[in-house]
Every structure is written in structure tokens, then in C-alpha cells.
Amino acid sequence: MNEHGIVAVLGAGMAGAAAARRLAEAGFRVRVFDKGRGVGGRMATRRVGEMQFDHGAQFMRARGPAFAAELGRWTRLGIVAPWAGSDRHVGVPGMTEPVRALLSDLPVSSATTVVRLRRQGARWHLEDAAGTVHGPFDAVAITFPAPQVTTLLEASGVALPGVRRATYAPCWSLMVATETRPRDVLVQPRTDPIGLIAHDSAKPGRPAGSRLTVHATPAWSRGHLEAPREAVIAALLGAAEDVLGATLRPSHAEAHRWRYAQVETALEQPCLYDPDLRLGAGGDWCLGARIEAAYDSGQALARCLLADLGRPA
Ligand SMILES: Cc1cc2nc3c(=O)[nH]c(=O)nc-3n(C[C@H](O)[C@H](O)[C@H](O)COP(=O)(O)OP(=O)(O)OC[C@H]3O[C@@H](n4cnc5c(N)ncnc54)[C@H](O)[C@@H]3O)c2cc1C
């Protein structure tokens, strides 16, 4: 262990990646854990043969200076590019790319679902779903969606007051490969059932072809949360054709359900941190339904840890 100690960052979405990068830059050892096969969380890119779809977040925008500076840096690196006007930016070649870059030289344990935290003396061990125990760690930073943070804390017999206040809306996401090229690269009717239709393959650096991502509205997604996948595909396809005024005749159509998609109620504080436990949590649910909010929360969580880990346990 180096003199600064080692921190477990749970979750490899934008919040976890921002926290891990900041801690590593300050000289801490970090180890990142995620239950997914890759990194990115809801900044997700699905590959199907030669095709790819951003089936989670579609684009990012900066309101504050910190994320604006990052977008500028990523743009200069060529891993982010403007798309569809109004300061919208996308990852290149997929939305996952900025998270990948933040985590590039850091140790990430993928396909590792953390199910319990155990405090032993002043240090933490993590137990994963396969029963493997990882650690010890001097501190733990959790960056899952709030309901999943609650599940982990309850299983571990610890609390971070406030997590339960945050709520999410679900989102059904439809991925379609079609010969049809829509006139607009982005339409956002926000009228049930369609929230948004993005011409995914018109984003910069994407493989050739015509591919659309269709997101259902929060209300429709909630009302159809347990609906059969085939019924969701049929309903969203028909509604997308109505919105676009075109027949899609898909060569490929699949749907993904995001149970925790968009923050509806945010905490409106940057992160939660308990210095006695050396345990913190952050994510978009702290500040709002945006990638920038996840980034800012991850940075804030890292700052709490940095301020605290300087003092004796
Ligand atoms: C369909 C959709 C569309 C969106 N559109 C936009 C958009 O256009 N613009 C925008 O700014 N934002 C958008 N968002 C929101 C944006 O994606 C999020 O705000 C942001 O990506 C959240 O990052 P995060 O790090 O807080 O959480 P996440 O990205 O959810 O990362 C959390 C990570 O924790 C992992 N995890 C959870 N439980 C465990 C466990 N027990 N063990 C290990 N790992 C675990 C997950 O696998 C995940 O990788 C959209 C989201 C969705 C779903």
C-alpha cells in the first residue's frame, strides 16, 4: 500500500470514473468494481455484429465550467464531438468513450456485483455475488443509482441518510436497424409513448448504415415496465413510424429496459460522505438527470475522500 491508502470505487459509470480518476491523480490507489461486462454504466454502447447503438444516454451538455473544461479536453483528444447543435456532444466512437478514457490505466474489476460491505477494524472488505471477498480498503465510494445504493447499504448494516430521497423514472429503449434515413438526426416529441428518436448512425465516427434509438417517455415506460419485450418493440416501432411519417421495415429491432434511467427527484447536494465510516456515495441522483451531474458528484465525492483521508483513522 502506498502512503495515501487504497479506495474501492463501486460503479464504473461517469460518477465512479470521475471519482476514481481524481483520486488516482491525487496519489491514491483505487480499484473500481462494476457488475457490467464493460464500463460506462448508462453511457452505454451496444454492439451487434457490425452495428452499434447508444441505447442509454444520447448526448451530453455542460452547464458548469468543470464539465465544460472536460468536454473541451475530450474534444481535443477526439473522443467527443459536437452533434445535433445546441452544444450537444457525443462520445466517439460511442457514448462510453469518455468513461473509458477516465478509467484507461486504472484497475477495473468488471462482471463483479458487489453484494455486501464488511467493516473490519478501520478498513473495509467487499463481498461479491460469487462469494469472493476483496480488500482491505481504507475507504469506499459507491456510485450506483440510489435504489441500488440502498440495497447494498441495507445488506451491509450501514446507512447514509438521504439516499432514499432520490427517485428515478424507468426508460424502455428501442434499437432499430433500417434502410430508412430520417430527415432529422434528433426529434424529441416527449408525447406518449415517444420521448426521443435519435439517428444513432448519424453521430460522428459511427459505422455506416442507418440505425435509430427510440426512447419511450417516463410515463409510458413506467406503465409498461413489466410488458413483454415483443409487445414493447411493436408499440414503440409503430409510434416511431407515426412520428417520423415513414415506414421503418427493420432488419434488426431489440429493446432494453432501464429500470433506473432518469433522476426524477435529486438530493440537491453533491454527494454523501460519512467520515467516521470512511464511506461515501454519489451519482446523478445527487444533482440531477444528466451526465454532467454524475461527473460533478463523482468529483465532489473524491474531494470529500481527499479531505478526509489526509487525517489519521
Ligand atoms: C435511456 C437513457 C437516456 C439518457 N439520456 C441522457 C442524455 O441524453 N443526456 C444526459 O446527460 N444524460 C442522459 N441520461 C442520464 C445519464 O446516462 C446518467 O445521468 C449518467 O450516465 C449516470 O452516471 P452514474 O455514474 O451516476 O450512474 P451509472 O451510469 O448508472 O453507473 C452506475 C454503475 O454502477 C454499477 N452497479 C450497480 N449496482 C452494482 C453492484 N451491486 N455492483 C457493482 N456494480 C454495480 C452499474 O453497472 C453501473 O455501471 C440518460 C439515461 C438513460 C438510461
The ligand as an SDF file (V2000), in Angstrom:
LIG
                    3D

 53 58  0  0  0  0  0  0  0  0999 V2000
  -32.2130    5.8600  -21.6520 C   0  0  0  0  0  0  0  0  0  0  0  0
  -31.4050    6.9660  -21.0330 C   0  0  0  0  0  0  0  0  0  0  0  0
  -31.2110    8.1590  -21.7040 C   0  0  0  0  0  0  0  0  0  0  0  0
  -30.4390    9.1820  -21.1440 C   0  0  0  0  0  0  0  0  0  0  0  0
  -30.1830   10.2980  -21.8660 N   0  0  0  0  0  0  0  0  0  0  0  0
  -29.3120   11.2140  -21.3770 C   0  0  0  0  0  0  0  0  0  0  0  0
  -28.8560   12.2700  -22.1970 C   0  0  0  0  0  0  0  0  0  0  0  0
  -29.1860   12.3460  -23.3920 O   0  0  0  0  0  0  0  0  0  0  0  0
  -28.0200   13.2030  -21.6360 N   0  0  0  0  0  0  0  0  0  0  0  0
  -27.5870   13.1170  -20.3460 C   0  0  0  0  0  0  0  0  0  0  0  0
  -26.8060   13.9720  -19.8930 O   0  0  0  0  0  0  0  0  0  0  0  0
  -27.9810   12.0880  -19.5640 N   0  0  0  0  0  0  0  0  0  0  0  0
  -28.8050   11.1320  -20.0440 C   0  0  0  0  0  0  0  0  0  0  0  0
  -29.1640   10.0560  -19.2760 N   0  0  0  0  0  0  0  0  0  0  0  0
  -28.7070   10.0120  -17.8840 C   0  0  0  0  0  0  0  0  0  0  0  0
  -27.2250    9.6440  -17.7920 C   0  0  0  0  0  0  0  0  0  0  0  0
  -26.9970    8.4590  -18.5180 O   0  0  0  0  0  0  0  0  0  0  0  0
  -26.8780    9.4450  -16.3330 C   0  0  0  0  0  0  0  0  0  0  0  0
  -27.2250   10.6130  -15.5940 O   0  0  0  0  0  0  0  0  0  0  0  0
  -25.3960    9.1520  -16.0670 C   0  0  0  0  0  0  0  0  0  0  0  0
  -24.8290    8.3470  -17.0660 O   0  0  0  0  0  0  0  0  0  0  0  0
  -25.3180    8.4820  -14.6880 C   0  0  0  0  0  0  0  0  0  0  0  0
  -23.9920    8.1360  -14.3580 O   0  0  0  0  0  0  0  0  0  0  0  0
  -23.7160    7.4670  -12.9350 P   0  0  0  0  0  0  0  0  0  0  0  0
  -22.2570    7.1640  -12.8840 O   0  0  0  0  0  0  0  0  0  0  0  0
  -24.3060    8.2990  -11.8610 O   0  0  0  0  0  0  0  0  0  0  0  0
  -24.5650    6.0990  -12.9290 O   0  0  0  0  0  0  0  0  0  0  0  0
  -24.4670    4.8290  -13.8900 P   0  0  0  0  0  0  0  0  0  0  0  0
  -24.0440    5.2150  -15.2460 O   0  0  0  0  0  0  0  0  0  0  0  0
  -25.7660    4.1050  -13.7270 O   0  0  0  0  0  0  0  0  0  0  0  0
  -23.2980    3.9550  -13.2450 O   0  0  0  0  0  0  0  0  0  0  0  0
  -23.5240    3.1410  -12.1180 C   0  0  0  0  0  0  0  0  0  0  0  0
  -22.7550    1.8230  -12.2940 C   0  0  0  0  0  0  0  0  0  0  0  0
  -22.9260    1.0390  -11.1120 O   0  0  0  0  0  0  0  0  0  0  0  0
  -22.9710   -0.3280  -11.5000 C   0  0  0  0  0  0  0  0  0  0  0  0
  -23.6010   -1.1090  -10.4330 N   0  0  0  0  0  0  0  0  0  0  0  0
  -24.8760   -1.0110   -9.9550 C   0  0  0  0  0  0  0  0  0  0  0  0
  -25.0560   -1.8940   -8.9420 N   0  0  0  0  0  0  0  0  0  0  0  0
  -23.8720   -2.5520   -8.7910 C   0  0  0  0  0  0  0  0  0  0  0  0
  -23.4120   -3.5800   -7.8870 C   0  0  0  0  0  0  0  0  0  0  0  0
  -24.1840   -4.0900   -6.9160 N   0  0  0  0  0  0  0  0  0  0  0  0
  -22.1200   -3.9950   -8.0100 N   0  0  0  0  0  0  0  0  0  0  0  0
  -21.2840   -3.4770   -8.9550 C   0  0  0  0  0  0  0  0  0  0  0  0
  -21.6730   -2.5060   -9.8340 N   0  0  0  0  0  0  0  0  0  0  0  0
  -22.9460   -2.0630   -9.7440 C   0  0  0  0  0  0  0  0  0  0  0  0
  -23.7670   -0.3220  -12.8000 C   0  0  0  0  0  0  0  0  0  0  0  0
  -23.4780   -1.4820  -13.5750 O   0  0  0  0  0  0  0  0  0  0  0  0
  -23.2910    0.9840  -13.4650 C   0  0  0  0  0  0  0  0  0  0  0  0
  -22.2490    0.7510  -14.4050 O   0  0  0  0  0  0  0  0  0  0  0  0
  -29.8970    9.0110  -19.8350 C   0  0  0  0  0  0  0  0  0  0  0  0
  -30.0770    7.7940  -19.1600 C   0  0  0  0  0  0  0  0  0  0  0  0
  -30.8040    6.7720  -19.7610 C   0  0  0  0  0  0  0  0  0  0  0  0
  -30.9210    5.4410  -19.0670 C   0  0  0  0  0  0  0  0  0  0  0  0
  1  2  1  0
  2  3  1  0
  2 52  2  0
  3  4  2  0
  4  5  1  0
  4 50  1  0
  5  6  2  0
  6  7  1  0
  6 13  1  0
  7  8  2  0
  7  9  1  0
  9 10  1  0
 10 11  2  0
 10 12  1  0
 12 13  2  0
 13 14  1  0
 14 15  1  0
 14 50  1  0
 15 16  1  0
 16 17  1  0
 16 18  1  0
 18 19  1  0
 18 20  1  0
 20 21  1  0
 20 22  1  0
 22 23  1  0
 23 24  1  0
 24 25  2  0
 24 26  1  0
 24 27  1  0
 27 28  1  0
 28 29  2  0
 28 30  1  0
 28 31  1  0
 31 32  1  0
 32 33  1  0
 33 34  1  0
 33 48  1  0
 34 35  1  0
 35 36  1  0
 35 46  1  0
 36 37  1  0
 36 45  1  0
 37 38  2  0
 38 39  1  0
 39 40  1  0
 39 45  2  0
 40 41  1  0
 40 42  2  0
 42 43  1  0
 43 44  2  0
 44 45  1  0
 46 47  1  0
 46 48  1  0
 48 49  1  0
 50 51  2  0
 51 52  1  0
 52 53  1  0
M  END
$$$$
